[in-house]
Amino acid sequence: MALRNSITAAATCAAIGLAGTSAFAATHSFLFDGPDNQRTIDFGDFTVTASSRGWGNWGPDEVTQNADGLGVHGGWFDGQGGQVDGSGGRETLTFVFDEEVTLTEIAFGNFGRRDDYQLSFNGGASSSHDVDPWAGSEVLTSFSVTAVGPRDRWTIESISYDVAAVPLPAGGLLLLSGLAGIGFARRRKMA
């Protein structure tokens, strides 16, 4: 009886261990006043950095966060600081995650019908878009959002993503097969 209880307890522990952690969905809102302009802002699961290129963006590129969402301060001559814009140069926000995620949505603020943006996943080729919000299912560890033209200006209000489940550990399968072998040997012995 003691052996049977030990096997049952071990099998229960193995089943719990094999379950791992399940996947979860996360939405991160940026609609609040954040830290002062910073080159990189760490949000726990991911970091955001800013960059700009063009004649009007001289000086340090910084991520801004305010009640409208995330933006870029592209240097000393950036007249649209606090938004991602294309006037004077092309400004970009880059998100880098600690682990692989599935990006499902990007919601924009102050987005007008003439605004465009480019998306690049994992540093690959970019594609142009003109809809708010962007919705899809992209597995990635990083993505960038860039203002396309001189009249584009918007913020990022929120992002939504799914974090994958922790994979089944190989040692768990060995433990279960060992327990099954013990149970089979016990049955043969009793018969």
MOVEN-V99526 format. One record per residue. N is the residue number from 1. RES is the residue in one small letter. PHI is phi in degrees with one decimal (NA if undefined). OMEGA is omega in radians with two decimals (none if undefined). BURIAL is 1 if it has 16 or more other C-alpha atoms within 10 Angstrom, else 0. Layout:
n res phi omega burial
N RES PHI OMEGA BURIAL
N RES PHI OMEGA BURIAL
//
This chain:
n res phi omega burial
1 m NA -3.14 0
2 a -64.1 3.12 0
3 l -62.7 -3.13 0
4 r -63.3 3.11 0
5 n -65.2 3.11 0
6 s -64.8 3.14 0
7 i -65.0 3.13 1
8 t -62.2 3.14 0
9 a -64.6 3.14 0
10 a -64.7 3.13 0
11 a -64.8 3.12 1
12 t -64.4 3.11 0
13 c -62.1 3.13 0
14 a -64.0 3.14 1
15 a -62.9 3.11 0
16 i -65.8 3.12 0
17 g -65.2 -3.13 0
18 l -71.4 -3.11 1
19 a -61.5 -3.14 0
20 g 63.4 3.08 0
21 t -100.4 -3.11 0
22 s -84.9 3.11 0
23 a -69.0 3.07 0
24 f -142.8 3.11 0
25 a -100.4 -3.14 0
26 a -133.8 2.98 0
27 t -124.5 -3.13 0
28 h -115.2 3.12 0
29 s -93.4 3.11 0
30 f -110.9 -3.04 1
31 l -85.7 3.03 1
32 f -158.8 3.11 0
33 d -64.2 -3.09 0
34 g -108.4 3.08 0
35 p -67.1 3.04 0
36 d -57.8 3.12 0
37 n -50.0 3.13 1
38 q -137.0 3.09 1
39 r -65.0 3.12 1
40 t -137.4 3.03 1
41 i -117.0 -3.14 1
42 d -97.8 3.14 0
43 f -106.4 3.11 0
44 g 97.0 3.14 0
45 d -79.8 -3.07 0
46 f -155.4 3.04 0
47 t -120.0 3.11 0
48 v -126.7 3.06 1
49 t -123.5 -3.13 1
50 a -116.5 3.00 1
51 s -148.9 3.08 1
52 s -148.9 3.05 1
53 r -143.6 -3.13 0
54 g 144.4 -3.05 0
55 w -67.2 -3.04 0
56 g -91.5 -3.07 1
57 n -112.9 3.10 1
58 w -108.3 3.12 1
59 g 108.0 -3.06 0
60 p -71.2 3.06 0
61 d -88.9 -3.09 1
62 e -135.8 3.02 1
63 v -81.0 3.04 1
64 t -112.9 3.05 1
65 q -138.6 3.11 1
66 n -147.7 -3.08 1
67 a -64.9 3.09 0
68 d -93.5 -3.13 1
69 g 118.5 -3.12 1
70 l -87.9 3.08 1
71 g -145.7 -3.13 1
72 v -129.8 2.91 1
73 h -104.0 -2.96 1
74 g -90.4 3.09 1
75 g 118.3 -2.98 1
76 w -64.1 -3.07 0
77 f -104.0 -3.13 0
78 d -80.5 -3.12 1
79 g -76.3 -3.12 0
80 q -111.5 3.13 1
81 g -51.8 -3.09 1
82 g 103.4 3.05 1
83 q -128.9 2.97 1
84 v -88.5 -3.06 1
85 d -139.2 3.14 1
86 g -110.2 -3.13 1
87 s -78.9 -3.14 1
88 g 83.1 -3.13 1
89 g 154.6 -3.10 1
90 r -102.8 -3.12 1
91 e -100.6 -3.05 1
92 t -136.0 2.92 1
93 l -109.5 3.13 1
94 t -118.2 3.14 1
95 f -105.0 3.11 1
96 v -125.1 -3.09 1
97 f -92.9 3.11 1
98 d -71.6 3.14 0
99 e -145.7 -3.13 0
100 e -67.2 3.12 0
101 v -132.8 3.00 1
102 t -111.0 3.13 1
103 l -73.5 -3.09 1
104 t -115.8 -3.13 1
105 e -161.2 2.97 1
106 i -128.8 3.11 1
107 a -104.5 -3.09 1
108 f -104.7 3.04 1
109 g -115.1 3.14 1
110 n 53.6 -3.05 0
111 f -90.6 -3.14 1
112 g -103.2 -3.07 0
113 r -68.0 3.11 0
114 r -100.5 -3.10 0
115 d -81.6 3.11 1
116 d -131.8 3.05 1
117 y -153.3 3.05 1
118 q -114.9 3.08 1
119 l -113.5 3.05 1
120 s -132.5 -3.13 1
121 f -104.9 3.12 1
122 n 53.0 3.10 0
123 g 75.1 -3.12 0
124 g -81.3 3.14 0
125 a -62.1 -3.13 0
126 s -96.3 3.08 1
127 s -130.7 -3.08 0
128 s -89.6 -3.12 0
129 h -141.9 3.09 0
130 d -140.7 3.14 0
131 v -122.3 3.05 1
132 d -128.1 -0.08 1
133 p -84.2 2.96 1
134 w -79.2 3.09 0
135 a -134.6 -3.13 0
136 g -175.5 3.13 0
137 s -152.6 -3.09 0
138 e -112.3 3.07 1
139 v -83.6 -3.01 1
140 l -159.1 2.96 1
141 t -117.5 3.07 1
142 s -157.0 2.99 1
143 f -151.7 3.12 1
144 s -127.1 3.09 1
145 v -124.8 -3.03 1
146 t -126.5 2.99 1
147 a -71.2 -3.02 1
148 v -90.4 -3.01 1
149 g -114.4 -3.06 1
150 p -65.8 -3.14 0
151 r -96.1 -3.12 0
152 d -75.5 3.03 1
153 r -160.5 -3.09 1
154 w -160.6 3.04 1
155 t -124.4 3.01 1
156 i -107.0 -3.11 1
157 e -81.6 -3.09 1
158 s -161.6 2.98 1
159 i -132.0 3.07 1
160 s -125.6 -3.12 1
161 y -154.5 3.08 1
162 d -109.8 3.06 1
163 v -102.7 -3.07 1
164 a -67.6 3.08 1
165 a -69.5 3.07 0
166 v -70.2 -3.08 0
167 p -67.1 3.14 0
168 l -63.0 3.14 0
169 p -73.1 -3.13 0
170 a -64.0 3.12 0
171 g -62.4 3.12 0
172 g -64.5 3.11 1
173 l -64.6 3.09 0
174 l -63.7 3.12 0
175 l -62.8 3.14 1
176 l -63.9 3.13 1
177 s -67.6 3.06 0
178 g -65.8 3.11 0
179 l -65.7 3.10 1
180 a -64.2 3.10 0
181 g -62.8 3.10 0
182 i -63.2 3.13 0
183 g -63.0 3.13 1
184 f -64.1 3.12 0
185 a -63.4 3.14 0
186 r -64.9 3.14 0
187 r -65.2 3.13 0
188 r -63.5 -3.11 0
189 k -66.2 -3.12 0
190 m -70.9 -3.10 0
191 a -80.2 none 0
//
